[in-house]
Amino acid sequence: MQPTGRIPARGDIRPAGAAPGGDRRSAGHRPGGQGRAGTRLATAGLAVVLVSLAGFGLWVAFSTSRATREVTFVTGLRDAFETARFALAAEESLERGYRLDRDPQALSELDRTARRLVDALAFVDRYGDKHDRSPIALIRSQHEHYRQLSRDMLAAVQAGHSAQAAALARQGRPLFQAMVREIDEVAQHERAEAVTALTELRQLARKVEVATPITFIGGLGLLTTSWLIMVGYQRRAERQAADSHHQALHDALTGLPNRTLLHDRIDQAVRQADRDLGPAALLLVDLDRFKDVNDTLGHHYGDLLLMQVGDRLASMLRDIDTVARLGGDEFAILLPRIATAEAGVDAGVDAGVDAAVEVAKRLTAGFHEPFIIEGLTIDVEASIGVALYPEHAGNADDLLQRADIAMYVAKDSHAGFVVFDATQDQHSPRRLALLGELRRALDHEQLVLHYQPKVDTRTGQLLGVEALVRWQHPEHGLLPPAEFIPLIERTGLMQPMTHYVLNAALRQSHEWQRAGHEVSVAVNVSPRRLLDLTFPDEVADLLATWDVPATRLVIEITESTIMADPVHALQVLSRLNATGVQLAIDDFGTGYSSMAYLRNLPVHELKVDRSFVTHMTSNASDATIVRSTLNLGHNLGLRVVAEGVEDRATLLELDALGCDAIQGYYISKPMPADDLSRWLDQMPARVSATMPAPVSATTTR
């Protein structure tokens, strides 16, 4: 097919010059014809010279133009495939960013990115030859399927079905890799043709430079002009090729290496580590709350901030280290030969970890200094994930994945930086299997509640129980919360999980009430449910269903739950309080709650975290924290409960400090409901043996 439009056809271009002509009449001999013949001969010779000069000039012009158009053509096709490749990578990155962070900017950018890929394929389909167009239909088909999976995944994310979204993302990964292979294969062919065209252009230049001074000295000016034109075209083509190569390997905003170049350098670092028998480290750096900068100050300031972050990271590293921008607010730092260069010791796994940790600490400290952007002071923090080769991964892709996992653990835990540990990997076969079985566990009531008593510190009177969920797995036995609660928090099962636990706890409270035990039940609630404005209505419906007074239900929340969104948290807590439900702050002292918010919250109880209580008899700092928390709670008119009481010495010290209630293994471990009923019957004897003041204690009737 003959290409149309601005790009000329590939192939031979034949000059359309007029053939040498002249007078078509016969040149017969006439009198005095020798002079005229000489004149005619001279004229003919001059004509031949002029025509030859003109033909040479035309040949130079048309040959140069043809070669330049060839370079432009193949460069255009190569750039189209590069654009398609980059658009596909950006599309995948935006989808992953939206799935993990739900960034609306990523969602709005996604369709434009997909359109760029479609336009690039259309360009090739229009202007390319048969070889260029051969994979287009397959790539289009794969991309349409990939886009459908993407739309389904985005819909799942928006609906809160994270597990479905993750499954769709994994399903789309092979399609993404297949498209990348197809595009890279054809792009490689176009790059080879571009190199060939440039080689031909250079060869033409050499021929012209040699032939011009020998054959056409009289046409020096014309030849010089042609040569200048040719050189100009050549230099422009070379600049375009160099610019395209640089853009393919570097981030357009910061000028840092991009993911492609980083991947290549990781491969080099891995090969070098194998030769040196030493480790290499990869650090993934993700800015915390970068979206707030964009939303508040605009993308201009966000871009300037990213540029400064890249410069600051580079300034804190060695010349052999690589700082790359992976996209958005995510950077990567490659540390080859990390052990010997950073730790000053023999290369090895432990030395590599220590050296990488030192670098992570230095980078974290580097973010303590604010950034000055056009007169504005901006404070930014970062979460850093650290992974090492060969300890954590055996290739570049796995190393990036492990560092990414560690980075998200650091972000979730606000730890600053985290070194990868295999237990962090939510994609291990066992965890993936458990994730798939969680909904079935809810449907088949495999989740069971154990109850831990909470008693009066002085009298031993039962004040209530805390409901703690366990998973009675048909194959793995009784699983503790740590095995499956983190999985639930990453899926859309938190709402049905909370409803399940509340329903089971209130049903059991109703059973105890019928047996003559009026026992209040405490249930822990996640941040996601606390910020759900429909949650108070759900609680009220369950209380009505099981005919349990609202005062016998205690909702336990953490400080971090409140501080995640104080306005909505206060709204939900106020509605729960209005129904009569009791409210408690669990694990107090481990978060960062504001005293102003604490003073205004409608809570009734503070629970001192076990991390302070367990060692308070041997650790003066823990004892001081417990004493201060007791004073704070009592001054605010709240009941204070100490968790983690495991011996009599701790009980006596808490009693001396005036603690209202205790909970822990010294009183009882968490137990099934039937065991708790028997425990209640034996409680008077237990009280006389364990409490400071042996008095008769019974449950409130």
N, C-alpha and C positions, 0 to 999 in steps of 0.2 A: 504494500500500500504506500502511495506517495504521501509523506507527511505534509500537513498544511499548517498555516498559521505563521507565527514569528520564527519558529525553528525551521531552518532549511532542511532539505532532504539530505540524507547521508548517501554518499556514492560519488562517482566521478562527475565533475562539472566541466563541460567542454566550452572553451572560449568561443564566442560567436563573432569573431572578427571577420572582416571582409577579406576574401582571397586576393592575393596580389593581382592587380589588374593592369589598366593602362589602355592605350589605344588598341582596339581590336582589329584595326585595319592592317593589311599586309604591309610589311616594311620593304618595299621594292627599291632597287637602285635607281637613283635619279642623277642627273648631272650635278656635279659639285656635291655629290652625296657623301664624299669621304669626310668633309668637315662636319657636314650635318650628322653623318653616321657617328663621328667621334663625339659630337654633342649628345646625340641620342644615347650613345654608349655610356658617356659620362652621366647623362641624366638617368639612364637605366641603372647604372651602378649606384648612383646616389639614391635612386628610388629603392633599389635593393637594400642598400644600407639603411635607409630610413624605415623601409618596411620591416627589415630584420630588427632594427632597433625598436620599432613600434611593437613588432611581434614579441620580442624579448620582454619589453615592458609589460605587454598584456599578459604574457606567460607568468612573469613574476607576480603581477597583481592578482591574476585569477588563481594561481597556485597558492599564493599566500592566503587569499580570501577563503579558498576551499579548505585549506588545512585549519585555518582559524575557526571557520564554521563547524568543521568536524570536532575540534576541541570544545567549542561552545556547546555543540549538540550532545556529545557524550558526557560533558560535565553537567549539563542540565539534567540528563537522565540519571547520572550518578547522584546528583543532589536530590533528585526526586526520591530515589530509593533511600538516601540517608535521611531525608525528611520523614519518610514513612517509618523508618526504623526508630528515629527519635520520638515521633508522635506515638508509636506503639509503646515505647518504654515509658513515655510521660503518662500515657493512658493507664498503664498498669500501676505506675507510682501514685497517680491521683486516686485510683480505685482503692489501693491499699491505705493511702492517707485518710480517705473518707471512712473506710471500714474501721480503722483504728481510732481516729480522732473525731470523726464526723464533722470534718471541716466543710462548711457550706461553700467556701471558695473553691475547694477541690471539686465539688459537685457541679458548680457552674462552669468550671474550666473543662470538665470532662468531655462535653459534647463538642466544644470547639477543637479540642485535641483530636478527637476521633474524626472530625471533619477534615483536619489537615491531612490525616492519613488517607482518607478517601480521595481528597483532591490530588494528592501525590500519585496515587495509583491511576487516577483518571488521566493525569498528565502523561504517564508512561504509556497507557493504553492508546492515547491519541497520537503521540509522536514516536513511540518506539517501533523497532522492527519486530519480526516474528519471534526472535529469541527473547527480546525484552518483554513482549506481551504474553509469552507462554505461561508464566506462573501467576499472572494477574487474577485470572478467574478463581484459581485455588485460594489465593490469599484473600480475595474478597469474600469467598464463601466462608473461610475460616474466621475472618474478622466479623462477619455478620453473626456467626454462631457465638463468637467471643463476646460481641456486644450484647447479645441476648442474655448470655450468662451474667454479664456485667450488670445489665439492668435488673435482672432477678436478684443479684447479690445486693445491689443498692437498695432495692425495695425491701429485702430482708433486713438490712441494716436499719433502714428507716422504721421498720416495724418492730425493731428490737430483737429480731431473731438472729443473734450473733452466730449461733452454731450453724444455722442454715447458710448464713453469709460466708462463714469460713469454709464450709463444704463446697459451695459454689465457686469460691476463689480457688480452691485446690483443683476443682474440675476444670477451670479455665486455664490453669497453669500450663498443661501440655499444649493446648491450642496456642497460647502465647509463645511458647518455645518453638513450636512448629513454624509459626509465622516469622519469628526472628530468623530461623534457619533459612527459610525460603528467601526472605528479603536480603539477608547477608550474602547468600550465594549469588544472586543476580547483581547485587551491588559490587561484589568482588569482580565480576565479569566487566561491569561498567568501569571500574577503576582501572582494570587492565587495559581496556580500550582507550581510556583517557591517557594512560601512560604511553601507549603506542602512538596515539595522535600527536602527543607532545614530542615524542622521539622523531616522528616524521617531520614535524615543524622545525625541529632543530637541524635535521639533515638538510632540509630545504634552505635554511639560512646559511649553512656552510657552503652549499653549491653556489648560491647567489654571491656570497662574499668572494669566492675564488674566481668565478666567471666574469664578474663585472669589470674589474680593472684590466683584464686581458682583452676581452672582446668588445666592450662598449665604452672605451675611454671618452669618446665624444658625448656619450649620454650620461656623463657622470652625475649631473644634477638630477636627472630622472631616476637613475639607479639609486642615488642617495636617498631620494624621497621614498622610493619603494622599500629600500632597506630600513629606513626609519619607521615606515608603517609596519613592516614585518616585525621589527624588534618590539615596537609598541604592543602589537598583538601578542607576541610571545610573552613579554613581561606581564601583561595583564592576565594571560592564561595561567602563568606560573603563580602569580599572586592569588588568583582565584583558587587554584589548587592548594596552595599553602594555607589560605584562610579557611577553606573547607576542612582541611585536615586538622587545623587547630580547633575549629569549632566542634568538630566531631569528638574531641577528647577533652574539652574544657568547658566549664560552666560559663555561660554568657554573662552573668551578673558579676560574679566575683573573680573570674579568671582562673579559678582553682581547677585542678583536675576533676573530671566528672566520674560517674560510676564506671564507665568503660575503661578509662585510663587507670582508675584505682584497681579494677579487677586485674588488669595486666600487671600492675606493680605488685599486687599481692602474689600473683603467680611467680614473679621474679623473686620476691622475698621468701616464698616457700622453697623454691629451688636453692636459694642461697642458704637457707636454714638447714636444708638437707645436707648441703656440702659441709657447712660449718658445725653440724650437729648441735645447733643452738636454736632457741625459740625466736619467733617473731610475734608481735602483738598487734591487734586491731582494736581501736577504740571508736565507738559510735557515740557522737555527741548530739543531743537533741535539746533545743532551747525550750525552757519551761515558760508557758504562757506567752509565747511569741504572738499568738493570735490576738492577744490583748493590745499589743503594740500596733498591729495592722488596723484593728478595729477602732482604736482610739486616735492614733496619729495619722493613719493612712499608709498605703503601701510604699509611698516614697520613703518615709522614715524607716519602714521595715526593710526595704532594700538597702538603705545606707547602713542599717544596723547589721545586716548579714555580711556586708563587705567588711565592716570593722571587726566583726567576730572572726571572719576568716583571717584577717591580718593579725589579730591578737593571738589566735591559736598558732599561726606559723611562727610568730616571734618567740614563743615559748618552747620551740622544738629544735631539733638538730637539722642540719642541712640535708642529711640523708633521709629524714622522715618526710612523709607525704601527708598533706592536708587536702582533703577532697570535699566537695559539696555534692551530696547525693540527691538533693532536691528539697524544696521547702526550707525548713529550719533545721535540717539534719546534715551533720558533717561527719566525716570519717577521718581517722588519723592512723596511718600505718607506721609501725615502729619496727623496721628490720634490725636484726642483730641487737635486740633490746637488752639482753642480759649483759653482754660484755661492755656495751657502750654506756648503759645507764647505771648498772649496779657496780661496775668495776670489779666483777668477780668472774670466775669461770662460767661459761654458758651452761645453762641447765634450766629445768622447769621451775624450780623454786626461785632461782635468781630472776628468771623472766617474769614471774608473777610479781615479785617484790618490785622489780624495776618498773613494770607497767603500772602498778599501784602508785608508785612515786610520781610517775607522769600524770596519772589521773588526779592525784592530790594537787599537783602543781596547776593543772588546768582548772580544777574546781576553784582553787584560790584565785586564779586569774580572773574569774567572773565576779569576784568580790569588788573589784574596781569598776565603777559605773562607766557607761559609754556616753560620750558627749557628741551629740548629733545636732548640728546647726543650732548650737546654743542650748539644747535641751539635754538634761541629765536623765539617762535611762538605766535602770538597774535590771539586769537580766541574770537568771540562774540557768544552769544546765544539768541534765541527767546524762550520765556517761556509763556505757556498757563496755566491759573489757573481756576480750577473748584472746587466747593464745594458740598459736600453732607450735607443736603438734598436740599439745595437751587437750585442747577442746575441739579441734576440728582438723581434718586432713586435707582440705582443699579450700579454695577461695570462697566458693558459695556457702559451704558449711560454716566457715569462719565468720562471714557476714551475718549469717542467721544466728549464730551463738551470741555474737556481740549485740545484735538487735534484741534478742531475748533478755540479756543482762541489762540493756539500756531501759527496757520497759519495766523490769523489776525495780531498777533504781528510780524510775519515774513514779511508779505506784507507791514505793516505800519512802519517797523523799530522802533517799540515802545519799544523794550526790553522785556516787559512782558505785557500781557493783561488778564484781568479777563473776563470770559465768560459772554456774554450777549445774550439773546435770539434773538436779531436782527442780530447777527453775523451768525446765522445758515442758511446757504444757502440751507438746505434741508427741510425747513419748507414747509408745503403743498402749501401755496400761492406762495412761490418762485419757487417751483418745477413746479407748474402749469404755472407760467409766463415763465419759462425757456422753457417749451414745446411749448409755443405759440409764441415765439420770431420769429422763421423762418416764421410762418404764417403771423406775423405782417409785416415782410419785403415783403413777396409775395403779400399781399393785401394792401400794402401802408398805413398801420395804423400808421406808424411813420411819424410825421409831424414836420415841422420846424417853430420855432418862431424866430423873429429877434429883436435884441436890438441895437439901434443906438449908434454910436460912433461919437462924435462931437468935433470940435475945441474948446478948453477951452476959448479962448478970443472972437471969432466971432460967435460961434455956428454953423459954417458951417458943414454940414454932411460930415464926412470923410469915412463912411462905416457902415456896420452892422455886427454883429456877429450872425451866425446861431446856434441856440440851439435846440436840438432835444427833442421832447416830444412823448409819446405813447398815441394815442387816442384809448384806449382799449374799446372794445364793451360792457364790463360789468363793469369795474372799472373806466371808465371815463378817463380824461386826467392824465397820470402818469408822474411825474417828472423823470429826468435822474437817480436820486439816486435809483429809484425802479428797473431799468433794466440794466443800464450800467455795474454795477459790475457783473451781470450775463453774459452779452455779453463778458466781459473780460475773463471769465473762460470757454468760449466755442470757437468753431471755427467760430463764426459769426462776428468777428471783421472786417474781410476783406469785406464781403458783406455789413456790416453796414456802413463802411466808404465810400464805393462806392455809396451806397444809398444816404447818406447825401450829398456827393459832387455833385452827379448828380442832386439832388433836389435843392441844393443851386445855382448851375450854371444855371439850367433851370429857376429859379426865377430871377436871375440876367439878363438873356436874356429877360424875360418878362418886367422887369423894363426898360431895355435898349430900347425896342420897345415903351414903354410909355414915353420915354424922360428922364428917371432918370438913370444916369450912376453911379450906386451904387456898390462899392466894397463889397465883402462878405468874411467874415472870418469863417473858419471851423477848429475845433479842431481835431487833429490827435493823435491817440494812439501810444504808444511806439512800438507796434508790427508792425504797418503799416510804421512808420518812418524808421524802420530797414529793410523793404522789398525793395530790390533793383529794383523791378518792379514798385514800387509806382510812381516814376516820369513819366514813360510812361503812366500809367493809368490816371494821372492828365492831361497830354498833350492831350490824346485822348478825355477826357471829355470837355476840353476847346475848342477843335476843333469841337466837336459835337454840342455844343451850341453857337459857334461863339462868345465867350466871351474873350476879351483880357486878357492875363495872369496877367497883372498888377492889374486887378480887383479881383483877388483871393488872399486871405491872408491865409496862413497855420499857425495855432497856435500850438505850441508845448510847453511842460513844461521842466523845468531844469532836472528833473529826467529822462525824455525821452532821453535827450541828453547824460547824464552821464551813462545810462545803457550800451551804446556801442558807445563811442565818434567817433571811426574811421568810422564805418558804417553810423552813423548819419551825420557826416560831408560829406560823399560821397553823400548821398541822398539829403541833403540840398543844396549842391553845384549844383547838377543837376537840382533841382527845381528852384534855383536862376538863372541858366543859361537860363531857359525858360521865365523868367520875373515874376514868381510868387513871391509875397511878403511874407516874413517870420517874424513871431513874437514869442517872448518867453512869454508864458502865466504864470500867477501866480508867477511872479518873486519875489524872496525873501523867498520862502517857501522851496526851494530845496537846493542842495549843489554843485552848478555848480562851475567849476574852472574858474578863471579869464582868464587863458591862453586859455582855449577853447572858452570862450565867446568872447575874442578879435578876434579869428580867424573865428568865425562862420559868414556865409553870411546872417545875420539877419538884419531887417530894423526897428524893433519895440520891445520895452520892455513894458510889461503890469504889473504894480504894483498890487500885490494881494490885494483883497478887505479886507483881514484881517488886513492890515496895514492902509488902506485908511479910512475905516468906522469910526474909533475912533481917527483919527489923530488930530482932534480939541480939544480932551479932554485927550489925552495920549501923553506925550512928547516923549516917546520912539518910538511910531508909527510915530510921525511927523518926528523924526530924521531919521528913516529908509526910509521914503518916500523921504525926502530931499536928502539923500545920493544916493538913487536909481536914482533920477532925475539927479543928478550931474554925476553919473557914465554913465547913458545912453547918456546924452548930450556930455560928453567927448569922448564917443565912436562913436559919430555921429549918434545916433539912436533916433527915435521918441519915446517919453515916454507917455504911456496911463495909466490913473488911473482908476481902476475898483472899483465898489461899492460906487460911489458918490450918497449920498442919501439926501443931504440938501445943501442949498445955502452957509452956512458957510464953508463947505468943499470945495465947488467950488471956493469960493473967496480965500481961503488959497492956493489951488492948482494953481490958476491963479497967485497969488503973488510969488509962487515958480518957476513959469515958466513952468508948466506942459503943454505939447503940446495938449493933448486930454483927454476927460473924457468919462466914460460910467457908467451908473447906473440908479437907479429908479428916481433920481431927474430929469433926462432927459426923460427917458421912461422905462417902464417895457418891457420885451420881448413880442412881439405881432405877430399874424399871418401876412402873407404877405399882405392880403387885408387891414388890419388895418394899416400896415406900409405905404401903398400907400396913405391912407387918412392923415396919420400923416405927410407925406412929403408935402402934399398940404397945411397943416396948420402950417408948420414949421416957417415961418417968424414971425407969431404972438407969437409963443412959445418962439422964441429966444429973442424977445424984452422983454419978461416977466421974463426970467430966467438967461440970460447970463450977465456977468459983463459989457460988452460994447454993448448996443443995436444997432446992425447994421443990414442991410438987408442981410439975409443969404439964399442962395439957394443951391441946389445940383449942383455939377459940371456937366456941360452939355457936 
